[in-house]
Amino acid sequence: MTHTYQLRVYYEDTDLAGIVYYANYLKFIERARSEWVRELGVDQARLKAEEGIVFAVRRVEADYLSPAKFDDLLTVETALAQLTPARLILDQAVCRGADRLFTARVTLVTLTATGRPTRLPAEFRRVLEGAGAQG
């Protein structure tokens, strides 16, 4: 189950050397994760408003492999690596064509309105399990 999201590198994404500033890769993969969840049919705003639950990044392990540059067309790939009752681990990659430029393993958890950890919402787990995710 791999999701893809395309984006273009704009001038504002680059540093003085004309390459994508390292922190912007985290923004790119965040956008891709948000689109992935939306395409799964999970309404994060409703989840927060009705159940007081939000997703939070707990851990990111990242490797910068090769630079992206102004005007590059990039694809962010998001794949579920592991699903447990309390966390979701995703593998994400930023690619230019067939070239992998950046990879990350991202651990997501859910928090209550008071910031306490909670289990992943049953609705979200059902969607992932229905799509073939392994627990």
WOGI-V154735 format. One record per residue. RES is the residue in one small letter. PHI is phi as a letter, one per 40 degrees, with the letter a starting at -180 (* if undefined). PSI is psi in degrees with one decimal (none if undefined). D_FIRST is the distance of its C-alpha to the first C-alpha in Angstrom with 1 decimal. Layout:
res={RES;RES}
phi={PHI;PHI}
psi={PSI;PSI}
d_first={D_FIRST;D_FIRST}
This chain:
res={m;t;h;t;y;q;l;r;v;y;y;e;d;t;d;l;a;g;i;v;y;y;a;n;y;l;k;f;i;e;r;a;r;s;e;w;v;r;e;l;g;v;d;q;a;r;l;k;a;e;e;g;i;v;f;a;v;r;r;v;e;a;d;y;l;s;p;a;k;f;d;d;l;l;t;v;e;t;a;l;a;q;l;t;p;a;r;l;i;l;d;q;a;v;c;r;g;a;d;r;l;f;t;a;r;v;t;l;v;t;l;t;a;t;g;r;p;t;r;l;p;a;e;f;r;r;v;l;e;g;a;g;a;q;g}
phi={*;b;b;b;a;b;a;b;c;b;d;c;c;b;b;c;c;g;b;c;c;d;c;c;c;c;c;c;c;c;d;c;c;c;c;c;c;c;c;c;g;c;c;c;c;c;d;c;c;c;b;g;b;b;c;b;c;c;a;b;b;b;b;c;b;a;c;c;b;d;g;c;c;b;b;b;b;b;b;c;c;a;b;b;c;b;a;b;b;b;b;b;b;b;b;b;g;c;c;c;b;a;b;a;b;b;b;b;b;b;b;c;c;c;g;c;c;a;c;d;d;d;d;c;c;c;c;c;c;c;c;g;c;c;c}
psi={91.0;131.7;142.0;145.7;126.9;147.0;158.2;142.2;123.1;163.9;-41.1;-17.0;-9.1;164.3;-169.6;-24.0;-4.8;13.9;161.5;127.0;135.9;-39.4;-21.5;-22.9;-35.2;-36.2;-41.4;-45.6;-28.0;-45.1;-43.2;-40.7;-41.3;-42.3;-37.3;-48.5;-42.0;-44.4;-22.4;-9.2;14.0;122.3;100.7;-34.8;-42.3;-41.2;-41.7;-46.8;-42.3;-33.3;-6.3;28.1;135.0;155.1;143.9;143.2;125.9;-34.1;143.8;127.4;119.3;145.8;126.3;113.4;-37.6;146.7;144.4;154.7;167.4;134.0;1.4;143.4;118.5;153.3;130.4;122.5;134.0;126.3;139.2;124.4;-38.4;143.9;124.2;172.5;-23.8;-6.4;162.2;125.5;126.0;144.7;128.0;146.8;141.6;123.4;149.3;104.7;-128.4;-5.4;124.9;124.5;-28.6;138.1;150.8;146.1;121.4;127.8;122.5;144.2;170.5;145.8;151.9;176.8;-25.7;3.0;10.7;143.5;146.7;168.3;155.0;142.1;138.3;-39.6;-43.6;-43.8;-42.3;-42.3;-46.5;-41.8;-36.2;-25.4;4.2;14.0;145.9;140.4;none}
d_first={0.0;3.8;6.7;10.1;13.5;16.8;20.1;23.6;25.7;28.9;32.2;31.7;28.7;30.9;33.6;37.1;35.9;33.8;30.4;27.7;29.0;27.0;26.3;24.8;21.6;21.1;21.7;19.2;16.3;17.6;17.6;14.0;13.1;15.5;14.1;10.5;12.4;14.6;12.2;11.0;14.7;16.0;19.4;20.1;23.8;24.3;22.8;25.4;28.2;28.0;26.8;27.6;24.3;22.6;19.8;21.3;20.4;22.0;21.4;20.3;20.7;20.9;22.0;23.7;23.7;25.3;26.6;25.5;28.5;29.8;28.4;25.4;22.4;19.4;15.6;13.7;10.2;8.4;6.0;6.8;9.5;11.7;12.7;16.4;18.8;19.9;17.3;13.8;13.1;10.9;11.1;12.1;14.0;16.5;17.3;20.3;19.6;18.7;20.3;18.5;20.9;19.5;17.0;16.6;15.5;15.9;16.9;17.1;19.5;21.2;24.9;27.5;30.0;32.3;29.7;29.4;26.2;24.7;22.0;18.7;19.5;19.1;17.7;14.8;14.2;14.4;11.8;9.3;10.8;10.8;7.1;7.4;7.7;10.7;13.9}
